[in-house]
Amino acid sequence: MPAATAVPPGEIVGSADQRVVMHGVHWTHFEAILALRGDAAGPRVTYLQGELELMSPSRSHEGIKTLVARMIELYALEKGIPLSGYGSWTLKNPPRERAVEPDECYIVGDARLKDAPDLAIEVIWTSGGLDKLEVYRELGVREVWLWRDGAIRMYQLRGEHYGDLAHSLALPGMDVALLARLASYEDQHQALLEFRANLRPGEP
C-alpha cells in the first residue's frame, strides 16, 4: 500500500499537521488497525472507500479545536441547551466504507436516543487529505462545521448531500463569526472572557 504525506511544499512543517494517506486499504484491514490501536492515543483516522488517512494534529490545530469546543459548551450552558460532547468518537458505516474521528462532536438533547452526533467540528489547519464532507455524508451527521483560515463554514445534510448553512440549527442564535475570530486567539482565557461578555451584554 503506497503512502504519501500531504504537507504541501512551503508549509511550515513544525506547525503543520502530520498526515499520511494510504491507498487500497480493505475495510477489514482498517478494522484490524482500529482493533490493534484500541483505546490508546494515536493518529486520528479517516476512511473513505479504500483510502485511509492517519493524521497527527499540530499544537495549533488542537488549540483551535479545543477553544471552539469550550465556547460551544459555554454557549450551550448559558442558553440552556442540553448538549453532550463526545470528542473524537469513531463514527463508522461499514456498508458504505466510511469512517471518521471528528475533532469534536456533540449530541443535542437526549443522547440515549441517538446513534450519531447532531454536530461535528473539523479544523482544516493543513491542506490536503480526504474530503471530510464526503465521508460525513453517509454517517448521518446533520450539521458539520469546517474551520479554515480563521473562518467557519457550516453545512447541513439535506437528503444525500450537504448544503451551506447560514445559521446553526444545532445551536440556534450562535454568533459563528465571533466564535471563529476568537478561536484564533493564543490566549484561550481571554477568548472565553470575550465570548462570555458577548453572551451577557451589560454585565460588568
N, C-alpha and C positions, 0 to 999 in steps of 0.2 A: 504494500500500500504506500505509494509515494506521498510525501508530505511536503507542504510548503508553508513557510511563515508568511504572515500577511502584514508585516510592518513595512509600509512603503518607504522608498528611498527619501531621505531628507527629514523624516520624523526623528525626534529625539528619543533614542531607544530607552534612555534612563527613565523617561516619563511615559513611555508608550506601554499599552497592554501587550503582553506576550501571547501570541496566538499561533496555533498550528492547525491546519485543516488537512484531514486525511480523506482520501477518496476510495471508493469501492469497499466501504466497511459494511458488512452484512449486519442486519438488525440483531441477530443472535450474538454476534461478536460485540456489538455495542452494549447489550445487556450484560455480557460477561465482564466487560470493562467496569460497568457500574457495580456489579457484584464484588469484583476484586477491590474496588475503591472503598466500598462500604460507607460507613459514616465518617471516615477520615476526611480531613480537609484536603482539597485538591483542586485542579483546574476546573473551571465552570464549563459544562458541556452543552453543546447544541448539536442536534442530529436532524438531517433532512435527506431522506431517501438515498442513503448510502454515503453521504458526506458527513463527517464528524469533525466538529470544531472543538478544540481544547483551548481555553483562554484563562490566563492568569492575569487578573486585573491589576493595574498600577495603583499606587497610593492615591493619585489624583482621581482616578476612576472611583475607587472605594470611598474617598472623601465626599464626592458629589452625590453618589447614590445613597450614602448614609445620611447626608444632610437633607436630601429630598425626602427620605423616609421619615426623618424626625419632624419635618414640617408637616407632612401629610398626617402623621399621627397626632401632632399638636392641633391641627385644624379639626380633625375628627373629634377629638376630646372637647375642644371649645364649642363645636357646633352640635354636640350630642349625637354624632353619627356612630353607630355600632360598627367598629372596624376590627378585624383580626388580621394580623400580619404573619406571613409565612416565609419571608426571606427568599432564599433560592430553592424553593420547593421544586423537585424534579417532576416536571409535567410531561406525560408521555401519551402517545396514541400509536400503539404498535401496528394496527392495520394500515394506518396512513404513513407509517415510518417517520414519525416526527417526535422530537423531544427537545426540551429547553429547560434551563435553570435561570429564571429571571434574576435581575439584580435585586429586585424586591417585588413582592406581590401581596395582594390583600383580598379578603372577602368582606363584603358589606352585609350586615345582618347576621342571621343565624348560620354559623359556619357548618353546623352539623347537617344542614340541608343541601350543601353544595359540594361538588367534587372538582370544581375548577375555580380559580380566582376570578373576581369581578374586575380587577385592575392589576396590570403588570407594568413594571417600570424597567426601562432599559437605558443605560448610559452608553452612548456611542462616543468613546474617547479616542480610539484609534481606528482609522478607516480600514475597510476590508472585512472579510468574514462572511458568514452565511446571512441570508435575508431573514431577519427575525420575524417580520410580519408574515412571511410565507410559512414559517414554522408555526406561529401562533394561530394561523387561520384555521387549522384543524384541531386545535386544542380547547376550543370553547371559551377562550378568554374574551370577554365582550368589550373590554377597553384596554388599550395599550398606549403608554406614554413613552416617546423616544426623546431623550435629552441629547442634543448635539450642538456644539459651538455656542453654548450659553442660551439656547432656546429649547422649548419643549413643544413637540407636535403631538397632538392627541388623535387617536384613531378609534373608531367604533366598528365592531364587527356587524356588518349588515348582510345577512344571508351568508354567502360563501366568501365575501371579500371585506376588507377594511376600507372605510372611507374616512376622510378628515372630519374632525370633531371640533367645533368652536368652543363648546363649554362641556366640562366634565359631567357625565351622568352619574358616575360613582360618587363624586364629591361635589354636589351642587354648590355653586357660588364661589368655588375656589378660584383665586386670582393666580392663574398658572404662570402668567408673565412675571409677576412678582416672585413667585417661587423659583422660577428658572433663573432670574437675576441673582437672587440670594444664594442659590445653590453653588455659585462660583466663588463665594467668599471663602478665604482661607480660615477666617475666624468664625467657627461654627457657632460659638456662643453669641457673638454679635448678630449673626444672621438670624438666629432664633429670637433674639430680643426684638429685632426689627419686624420680623414676621408676626410675633405676638402683638406688638404695638399696632400693627395694621388690623388685627382681629379685634382689638379693644380700643377703638378710637375714643379720644377724650380722657383716657385714664393716664395717670402720671407714670 
